[in-house]
Amino acid sequence: MMEADKQGWQSNTKKLEAAGAMGIEYSLSCPQGGDGTHGDIVAQDARLTAKIIDWVMQISDPEIPKLFKLTGAVTAIYPIISAVKEVLDRYPGKKAGVTLANTFPTLGFRSGNGKWDEGIIVGMSGEGVLPISYLSLARAGGMGVFISGNGGAMNHHDAANFLALGAGNVQFCTLPERYGYGIIDDLMSGLSHLLEERKIGSVQELIGIAQPKPVTDFMDIPFKHRHSSLKDKDLCVNCGNCTRCPYLAIALDADGFPTIDEEKCMGCSLCVQLCWTNALEMVENQE
Ligand SMILES: Cc1cc2nc3c(=O)[nH]c(=O)nc-3n(C[C@H](O)[C@H](O)[C@H](O)COP(=O)(O)O)c2cc1C
């Protein structure tokens, strides 16, 4: 990187601060970046990310918070957050943190004049990227860097999950784009009700509540604890949809009603979802 790049980041920061910005977010994660050979996105490279953040922090007004916007499109978030933390720890009096994610780089097609449709890089956002953001946050949430949670939150419960995993606040982009700003009232009342239901006194108390061990290890997941069952014979129309069970645990009896082999049932609940008359349910195994 050149001296000119450094000057650009620093002078733009100063301009925004002088103009009265209350906070500045720096996108290091535009998905429409390079040619893919070295990674398309600045925030995929821990060294580059740290370098740019350091340039900004050197001249940052301590009272104007800075957020550095990362990407979920990395194999591991640890090295990126570690590199960021190393820089931010050098400026303890200056307010700064990271924004967890940006849109996810993906390829779409649109019709063109060539032999085949034209491939274009599009940024995927909304519910499709939510589980990726959750996992990144589960890993990064306890690392001691302020995180503004984002990437896929579409309702108050998603936002609550972000906060529980350690985000200090939550950003929404696709949600208000799709439904308008009126949705913010729904988010606030939904979160209030959720906190009341879970007997959590404040948003502050919710932040990081799932840490330090937000993920149950794969080998600790109970093998199976529930199986499907015919809840209401009157609702069953003998369609046989449920016999599409991938574990071959369901067969129809002579009258066309499902019989469930509890030994074979893995508790996946696919049959309950396939049953369009709601005749099946999941029940806890009797130990
Ligand atoms: C139409 C659109 C334009 C966006 N433009 C930018 C941008 O200029 N810079 C940026 O850092 N992120 C941009 N984003 C990413 C969003 O700020 C946000 O990080 C992303 O959409 C993930 O959050 P969401 O799932 O809540 O939408 C854009 C997103 C959308 C949908």
The ligand as an SDF file (V2000), in Angstrom:
LIG
                    3D

 31 33  0  0  0  0  0  0  0  0999 V2000
  -28.8360   -2.0600   -1.7650 C   0  0  0  0  0  0  0  0  0  0  0  0
  -27.7060   -2.2030   -0.7870 C   0  0  0  0  0  0  0  0  0  0  0  0
  -26.6440   -1.3310   -0.8680 C   0  0  0  0  0  0  0  0  0  0  0  0
  -25.5730   -1.4510    0.0270 C   0  0  0  0  0  0  0  0  0  0  0  0
  -24.5120   -0.5830   -0.0480 N   0  0  0  0  0  0  0  0  0  0  0  0
  -23.4760   -0.7030    0.8180 C   0  0  0  0  0  0  0  0  0  0  0  0
  -22.3650    0.1940    0.7600 C   0  0  0  0  0  0  0  0  0  0  0  0
  -22.3120    1.0890   -0.0490 O   0  0  0  0  0  0  0  0  0  0  0  0
  -21.3510    0.0030    1.6330 N   0  0  0  0  0  0  0  0  0  0  0  0
  -21.3790   -0.9950    2.5520 C   0  0  0  0  0  0  0  0  0  0  0  0
  -20.4440   -1.1440    3.3500 O   0  0  0  0  0  0  0  0  0  0  0  0
  -22.4230   -1.8570    2.6450 N   0  0  0  0  0  0  0  0  0  0  0  0
  -23.4550   -1.7330    1.7980 C   0  0  0  0  0  0  0  0  0  0  0  0
  -24.5130   -2.5990    1.8840 N   0  0  0  0  0  0  0  0  0  0  0  0
  -24.4780   -3.6670    2.9020 C   0  0  0  0  0  0  0  0  0  0  0  0
  -25.3900   -3.3530    4.0820 C   0  0  0  0  0  0  0  0  0  0  0  0
  -24.9880   -2.1670    4.7360 O   0  0  0  0  0  0  0  0  0  0  0  0
  -25.3770   -4.5210    5.0980 C   0  0  0  0  0  0  0  0  0  0  0  0
  -24.0910   -4.6430    5.6510 O   0  0  0  0  0  0  0  0  0  0  0  0
  -25.7510   -5.8370    4.4440 C   0  0  0  0  0  0  0  0  0  0  0  0
  -26.8570   -5.6580    3.5860 O   0  0  0  0  0  0  0  0  0  0  0  0
  -26.0700   -6.9290    5.4710 C   0  0  0  0  0  0  0  0  0  0  0  0
  -27.1070   -6.5640    6.3340 O   0  0  0  0  0  0  0  0  0  0  0  0
  -28.6570   -6.9580    6.0970 P   0  0  0  0  0  0  0  0  0  0  0  0
  -28.7280   -8.4560    5.9380 O   0  0  0  0  0  0  0  0  0  0  0  0
  -29.3490   -6.4170    7.3100 O   0  0  0  0  0  0  0  0  0  0  0  0
  -29.1160   -6.2720    4.8490 O   0  0  0  0  0  0  0  0  0  0  0  0
  -25.5870   -2.4900    1.0080 C   0  0  0  0  0  0  0  0  0  0  0  0
  -26.6810   -3.3550    1.0640 C   0  0  0  0  0  0  0  0  0  0  0  0
  -27.7320   -3.2350    0.1770 C   0  0  0  0  0  0  0  0  0  0  0  0
  -28.8800   -4.2340    0.2680 C   0  0  0  0  0  0  0  0  0  0  0  0
  1  2  1  0
  2  3  1  0
  2 30  2  0
  3  4  2  0
  4  5  1  0
  4 28  1  0
  5  6  2  0
  6  7  1  0
  6 13  1  0
  7  8  2  0
  7  9  1  0
  9 10  1  0
 10 11  2  0
 10 12  1  0
 12 13  2  0
 13 14  1  0
 14 15  1  0
 14 28  1  0
 15 16  1  0
 16 17  1  0
 16 18  1  0
 18 19  1  0
 18 20  1  0
 20 21  1  0
 20 22  1  0
 22 23  1  0
 23 24  1  0
 24 25  2  0
 24 26  1  0
 24 27  1  0
 28 29  2  0
 29 30  1  0
 30 31  1  0
M  END
$$$$
